[in-house]
Amino acid sequence: MSNSTTQQPGAELDAFIAATNAALGSLQSSVTALAAAQKATAETVAANQTADAAAITSLKAALDAWAAGKTGGGTSTGSGTTTTGSGTTGTTPTQGGSGGGGTTTAPVTTSPSGLVMPPDLGTLPAGALMAKRFDNAAAIGAGRVMLHHTFKPGALPAGSGLVASNGWTVQVDAKTAWPDGSVLSAVLTVEYPAQSAAGEQVVTFAPGTASGAALDLATAIGSHTLTVTVTPTAPVAPATTNRLTAPFTVDLIAALKAETAPMIWRSGPLAVSTKVAVLGADPQGVMSVTGYVSFYADGTMDAKIVVGADVVGMLPNAWPTGGGQAYYAAAIDCDGAATDAGPVADWIGGKWTVNVGSQTGIVVVNDPMDYMLADCSHPFALSGVSPSKLVKSLTPYAPMGNTTTCEYMGTTGGRPDIGPHEEGTVTAMVTQDLLTRQQANATARVNGSIQWHITNKATGQPWTPYDATPDNLPIWMTPSNASSVCLPNPGIGGGSPWKLDQAHFPELVYLEYLQGLEAGHPYYLDELIATTYGMVLAQWPGQKRGATNDVIVGIGEQVRGCAWTLRNIDLAAFITPTAHPQKSNLVKMMGNNIAALNALPATQVGVELTGYLSGAYGTPGGMAPWQQDYADFPLMMMARHGWPGMSEFMNWRAKWTVGRFFAGPQGFAPENGFAYDLAYYKWSAGQQPQSASELLATYAEVETATLAENQSNVDATGAIISGWPHAQGDYCELAAFSLANAAGMGLAGAQTALTWILGIGAPAMDATSLSKAPYFNPAVVAPSGGFAMGEKFACTYAPPISTVQPMTVG
């Protein structure tokens, strides 16, 4: 017993050792196998990395080739879908504006360097005139969408229709024409069938037969209902009184039925659209209620409702005594569906808008070329926009509210709403990023909140500089409510957050009309016209505006103020349809200002430095070159739009725009061509020069005076002063912007000057800075100095300026 007991542990130990050895052997085999697998995996990973690197290199080469094709003026050879490699970012916001509920998952396209690029809609097939991309993230039912497009001269003959490549029905409502009678701009209505979720398709359009008989407005109105009820609410502290004393209701359908000659915006087999306005329905007779109403072939209706306190009767004493503010809520009934807005704090001269009824659920993605075809004003940042410029979260629009627009318009520096167009809207147009476009739409609607809306109660149209008053004195919109010869606006300067300043007018609506989420909507055209008249009427007529009461070019006006008002006059006169009741007034205003421009050369005879606009500047004796560059935007756009007299003026203007950079032999440093301040007349004059005798006669005198006033970018030896003390900011960008446009117009020397300015190391001229200034980026020029991006955007399709002769400089 004892022997077996002492031997059993040894046997068990032997068995345990044997089992352990076996397990260790198995484990070693596993380790060996794992090592082999790891080796194989490492080899596979290495192979994959090599393959990935080759693929990335190939992709980069393909992207570079694509970019070269786009920038060189060629056409893209892609499939028409958005590139989705490692250089893309996705957005999934819900569409606002008139889109109502549609969403998109389509990513924006970025370059290898990370800049957000214009969308690539592919190569147009033979015979096609344009491409649009239609996006929807959620499944949607059948519907229709309104958009706007501009065409090359002769591309779409008058009376023609469009045929969609996928068979969708298109209604064409032509709005403006080229000199040969072909369609320049048109509002398009595209009908689409039900769409499945996450849809994204590029559709091309070619000329075709006009699409069928138009809907009858009276029949389309049918039994639809549309009423707006406005009810006073309690004033908001510190106010104690409410200008609106009693509620009122407007029946827009009844008013439309009573129209003997309704305004028709769209007329075709898919949609008929009209505008109806009821003026002075409130007890004091200053409020307006307007409906932009559309009826569709499927029996549905939608509308944009606009409410404002903008109605002015015959002067003098047209405004209600005391002015003040109206506090109210608005209830809108559209075919039994209720929409409430309020509480609203409404200042005289302001408006607000809300959309009701059936809306589209699809998003239209455009090519920025659509804009360039019509406007051809400058290259934009077609080389890419910094992602930092894209909107990350919306600042929503509220009735009579604001988003990002500067309410105190006298504010200077760092304002994205000052420039050729509002910066965010330009970014939205270039990138077509949906969230950024939603913000641009909200910003455009803010335009209505600004108190520059003045409707003539007798005509239903905006007050113009040509409207007569009982005393036959010029009309002036002023902050004062005391003058009998004015259109006093007690909101501006009288408690309203909005403060107009003639030198800093923004432009908020034009691009929304052309390419925004509500492109082609007449509300934005009406806003453009109302804003333009408001800008002109805000100029003091005693010192400015000339004998015709509509001229804003002159020595008493800041050049930047002249620039922004000229911009709006040109945009409104150019894009307003021929049949519009304000077309003739806008064209007359454009012509009178061009006549004033062509009178300027006579005031600068006998001096070397010439070609600039006279005007008021902050420094006595000084001229701001950057304000001159501001002016080049509308001036070159006016020339490209083909206005009579602009070709002659731009030949003279080039002596400034281009000539300032070729005056070195005459003793003027070209680095001072974009100095913040430049001496140009005798300091002892004490006022803006009234004649050429007060101007500094030679470039050398200008240089000496500029140096003496410590405003020069170079020292007495001609060497650049370290840090460019008088060129910090966007001043060099602005000069490059002007030269890029001048080069696009074919003005001799502009390309040479632009190549020089890009290579001298001036502030803010690096690629990163330029990508953050999308409205001033001179993207037409490659590092080599030749045209790379934008040659096909540089006015290829604008009216030819055959009378502009290249200028010899240097």
Sequence and secondary structure as in RCSB ss.txt:
>XXXX:A:sequence
MSNSTTQQPGAELDAFIAATNAALGSLQSSVTALAAAQKATAETVAANQTADAAAITSLKAALDAWAAGKTGGGT
STGSGTTTTGSGTTGTTPTQGGSGGGGTTTAPVTTSPSGLVMPPDLGTLPAGALMAKRFDNAAAIGAGRVMLHHT
FKPGALPAGSGLVASNGWTVQVDAKTAWPDGSVLSAVLTVEYPAQSAAGEQVVTFAPGTASGAALDLATAIGSHT
LTVTVTPTAPVAPATTNRLTAPFTVDLIAALKAETAPMIWRSGPLAVSTKVAVLGADPQGVMSVTGYVSFYADGT
MDAKIVVGADVVGMLPNAWPTGGGQAYYAAAIDCDGAATDAGPVADWIGGKWTVNVGSQTGIVVVNDPMDYMLAD
CSHPFALSGVSPSKLVKSLTPYAPMGNTTTCEYMGTTGGRPDIGPHEEGTVTAMVTQDLLTRQQANATARVNGSI
QWHITNKATGQPWTPYDATPDNLPIWMTPSNASSVCLPNPGIGGGSPWKLDQAHFPELVYLEYLQGLEAGHPYYL
DELIATTYGMVLAQWPGQKRGATNDVIVGIGEQVRGCAWTLRNIDLAAFITPTAHPQKSNLVKMMGNNIAALNAL
PATQVGVELTGYLSGAYGTPGGMAPWQQDYADFPLMMMARHGWPGMSEFMNWRAKWTVGRFFAGPQGFAPENGFA
YDLAYYKWSAGQQPQSASELLATYAEVETATLAENQSNVDATGAIISGWPHAQGDYCELAAFSLANAAGMGLAGA
QTALTWILGIGAPAMDATSLSKAPYFNPAVVAPSGGFAMGEKFACTYAPPISTVQPMTVG
>XXXX:A:secstr
 HHHHHHHHHHHHHHHHHHHHHHHHHHHHHHHHHHHHHHHHHHHHHHHHHHHHHHHHHHHHHHHHHHHHHHTT  
  S SS   STTEE    B  TTS S B    EEE TTS EE        TT  EEEEEEESS B SEEEEEEEE
  TTTS TT EEEETT  EEEEEEEEE TTSSEEEEEEEEEE  B TTEEEEEEEEEE   S    HHHHHTT  
EEEEEEE    TT    S  S EEEEHHHHHHH SS EEEEESSSEEEEEEEEE  STTS  EEEEEEEEETTS 
EEEEEEEES EE SSSS S TT  EEEEEEEEEETTEEEEEEEEEEETT EEEEEEE     EEE  THHHHHHT
    TTTT B GGGS SS     TT  SS  SBTT  SS TTSSSS HHHHHHHHH  HHHHHHHHHHHHHGGGS
S   EETTTSSB  TT   TT     EES S  TTSEE TTTTTT S B  TT     SHHHHHHSTTTT HHHH
HHHHHHHHHHHHTS TTTSBTTTT B  STTSBHHHHHHHHHHHHHHHHHS TTSTTHHHHHHHHHHHHHHHHTS
GGGGTT SS S    B SSTTEE HHHHHHHHHHHHHHHHTT TTHHHHHHHHHHHHTGGGG GGGT  GGGGG 
S EE B GGG SS SSGGGB  SHHHHHHHHHHTT  SB TTS B TT TT  SSHHHHHHHHHHHHHHHT TTH
HHHHHHHHTS  TT SHHHHHT TTT  TTB TTSSB SSTTTSSSSS   TT       
